[in-house]
Amino acid sequence: MKIKKIKSHFKGKKILITGHTGFKGSWLSLWMHHCGAKVLGISDSIPTKPSHFELLKLNRKISSKILDITDLTRLRKAFIEFNPDYVFHLAAQAIVKTSYSQPIRTWKTNLIGTVNILECLRMAKKKTVAIMITSDKAYQNLEIKRGYKEKDILKGTDPYGASKSSADIAINSYYHSFFLKKKGKVLIATARAGNVIGGGDWSPDRIIPDCIRSWSKNKKVIIRSPNSTRPWQHVLDIIYGYVRLSIKLKQNPKLHGEAFNFGPDRKNFRVIDILNKMKVYWPKINWNIVKQKKFKENTLLHLNSSKSKKFLQWRTALNFSNSVKFTIEWYKYYLTNKKNIYYYSSKQISRYVAILEKKVS
Ligand SMILES: NC(=O)c1ccc[n+]([C@@H]2O[C@H](COP(=O)([O-])OP(=O)(O)OC[C@H]3O[C@@H](n4cnc5c(N)ncnc54)[C@H](O)[C@@H]3O)[C@@H](O)[C@H]2O)c1
């Protein structure tokens, strides 16, 4: 499928995106808006200040509802009124560290919130394609080198990972119990990705936002686990994966009920590698390494994405250097041109699509 066809595929379609005020959700909402889709975003709040969603002034471009997905009555009403063609479920309490201080909120949002989305899908009045976002942290982390495959055991241990494993199991259960029917209305698939970087993230306790917060004040950032490795990848590569999955799922019902990993081809990089790479594009930045760990976070995570490559023909367009370059360029632009973020984020999407076009042609 030609990348240009993405636009025609979604033009005029009704797309419901949960978590649209968050990091990934704001990029997906912007991309879908550019495709000419009718987007309804559902989130409980605008979770950060600054916020990519606010900088883009997306509330003037798409429909936006502040709604807690644990409130089934309001959620169902919004679903029925909007009657979506596509659902991308991204809303979550997405921070591992916060899941230790707020385990109940994490479980409620990530598990009960997901079950509520599934309940709404169960009432769908027309053919609806649903892409459910969980996480690489849903896998039982055996600290092994081989990449996790979709059939590996789901058994996160921290409250975030465990709530995502449980959400994943709930999705599978709804598929088998309600959506498997031959003439059913819902086509559903699960997407599991690893750590994402990109402009517009201000979440707490994530490496890039932590760095930007310090560097914008000309301070050194404190680094606690320089040797932790992660499958860093750019947010647009992952959003493209979700979009690609939704298109392929609509075209090929055999993908119904399946889970897909979206991870980079390359080896995992360490925190120190990403810092050194950022310094290439922003030489004045600096850091201090303080070796202390405040909470347990697994250090070795790697996804095997051969299934996405085979069935979705999904590829990452940006290598590690370009992923970091896109990210740093975005924040440097933001620091001097806060008012033009709609223009700059849109330009990054166009640049990304151009790179992707070249790669797939
Ligand atoms: N960013 C990553 O590196 C990463 C990695 C793997 C998986 N994920 C998953 O991708 C999805 C998006 O992640 P993100 O980085 O954009 O997260 P984010 O924290 O930036 O955004 C989360 C969004 O969910 C919304 N939300 C939270 N609780 C809610 C509730 N109870 N009701 C309605 N909305 C609620 C927030 O308002 C926000 O819009 C999440 O499901 C996350 O678990 C993210």
The ligand as an SDF file (V2000), in Angstrom:
LIG
                    3D

 44 48  0  0  0  0  0  0  0  0999 V2000
    5.3100    6.5010   25.6780 N   0  0  0  0  0  0  0  0  0  0  0  0
    5.8500    5.2950   25.7280 C   0  0  0  0  0  0  0  0  0  0  0  0
    7.0970    5.1620   25.7230 O   0  0  0  0  0  0  0  0  0  0  0  0
    4.9800    4.0690   25.7450 C   0  0  0  0  0  0  0  0  0  0  0  0
    5.5850    2.8060   25.6520 C   0  0  0  0  0  0  0  0  0  0  0  0
    4.7750    1.6640   25.6160 C   0  0  0  0  0  0  0  0  0  0  0  0
    3.3950    1.7900   25.6700 C   0  0  0  0  0  0  0  0  0  0  0  0
    2.8350    3.0450   25.7920 N   0  0  0  0  0  0  0  0  0  0  0  0
    1.3590    3.1130   25.8420 C   0  0  0  0  0  0  0  0  0  0  0  0
    0.9150    4.0000   24.8180 O   0  0  0  0  0  0  0  0  0  0  0  0
   -0.2400    4.7160   25.2680 C   0  0  0  0  0  0  0  0  0  0  0  0
   -0.0040    6.2120   25.1570 C   0  0  0  0  0  0  0  0  0  0  0  0
    1.1470    6.5500   25.9060 O   0  0  0  0  0  0  0  0  0  0  0  0
    1.6130    8.0580   26.0740 P   0  0  0  0  0  0  0  0  0  0  0  0
    3.0750    8.0390   26.2380 O   0  0  0  0  0  0  0  0  0  0  0  0
    1.0170    8.9000   25.0200 O   0  0  0  0  0  0  0  0  0  0  0  0
    0.9360    8.4070   27.4750 O   0  0  0  0  0  0  0  0  0  0  0  0
    0.5790    9.8380   28.1040 P   0  0  0  0  0  0  0  0  0  0  0  0
    0.7490    9.6900   29.5820 O   0  0  0  0  0  0  0  0  0  0  0  0
    1.3110   10.9270   27.4100 O   0  0  0  0  0  0  0  0  0  0  0  0
   -0.9620   10.0100   27.7650 O   0  0  0  0  0  0  0  0  0  0  0  0
   -1.9400    9.2710   28.4330 C   0  0  0  0  0  0  0  0  0  0  0  0
   -3.2940    9.7660   27.9730 C   0  0  0  0  0  0  0  0  0  0  0  0
   -4.2920    8.9860   28.6260 O   0  0  0  0  0  0  0  0  0  0  0  0
   -5.2200    9.8770   29.2550 C   0  0  0  0  0  0  0  0  0  0  0  0
   -5.7890    9.2300   30.4500 N   0  0  0  0  0  0  0  0  0  0  0  0
   -5.1340    8.7870   31.5490 C   0  0  0  0  0  0  0  0  0  0  0  0
   -6.0270    8.2740   32.4260 N   0  0  0  0  0  0  0  0  0  0  0  0
   -7.2670    8.3860   31.8540 C   0  0  0  0  0  0  0  0  0  0  0  0
   -8.5720    8.0520   32.2480 C   0  0  0  0  0  0  0  0  0  0  0  0
   -8.8310    7.4720   33.4400 N   0  0  0  0  0  0  0  0  0  0  0  0
   -9.6030    8.3430   31.4130 N   0  0  0  0  0  0  0  0  0  0  0  0
   -9.3830    8.9360   30.2100 C   0  0  0  0  0  0  0  0  0  0  0  0
   -8.1490    9.2790   29.7940 N   0  0  0  0  0  0  0  0  0  0  0  0
   -7.1100    9.0010   30.5970 C   0  0  0  0  0  0  0  0  0  0  0  0
   -4.4200   11.1220   29.5800 C   0  0  0  0  0  0  0  0  0  0  0  0
   -5.2740   12.2450   29.7970 O   0  0  0  0  0  0  0  0  0  0  0  0
   -3.5910   11.2240   28.3250 C   0  0  0  0  0  0  0  0  0  0  0  0
   -4.3620   11.8000   27.2960 O   0  0  0  0  0  0  0  0  0  0  0  0
   -0.5170    4.2360   26.6860 C   0  0  0  0  0  0  0  0  0  0  0  0
   -1.4670    3.2080   26.6390 O   0  0  0  0  0  0  0  0  0  0  0  0
    0.8230    3.7020   27.1350 C   0  0  0  0  0  0  0  0  0  0  0  0
    0.6990    2.7430   28.1550 O   0  0  0  0  0  0  0  0  0  0  0  0
    3.5910    4.1670   25.8340 C   0  0  0  0  0  0  0  0  0  0  0  0
  1  2  1  0
  2  3  2  0
  2  4  1  0
  4  5  1  0
  4 44  2  0
  5  6  2  0
  6  7  1  0
  7  8  2  0
  8  9  1  0
  8 44  1  0
  9 10  1  0
  9 42  1  0
 10 11  1  0
 11 12  1  0
 11 40  1  0
 12 13  1  0
 13 14  1  0
 14 15  2  0
 14 16  1  0
 14 17  1  0
 17 18  1  0
 18 19  2  0
 18 20  1  0
 18 21  1  0
 21 22  1  0
 22 23  1  0
 23 24  1  0
 23 38  1  0
 24 25  1  0
 25 26  1  0
 25 36  1  0
 26 27  1  0
 26 35  1  0
 27 28  2  0
 28 29  1  0
 29 30  1  0
 29 35  2  0
 30 31  1  0
 30 32  2  0
 32 33  1  0
 33 34  2  0
 34 35  1  0
 36 37  1  0
 36 38  1  0
 38 39  1  0
 40 41  1  0
 40 42  1  0
 42 43  1  0
M  CHG  2   8   1  16  -1
M  END
$$$$
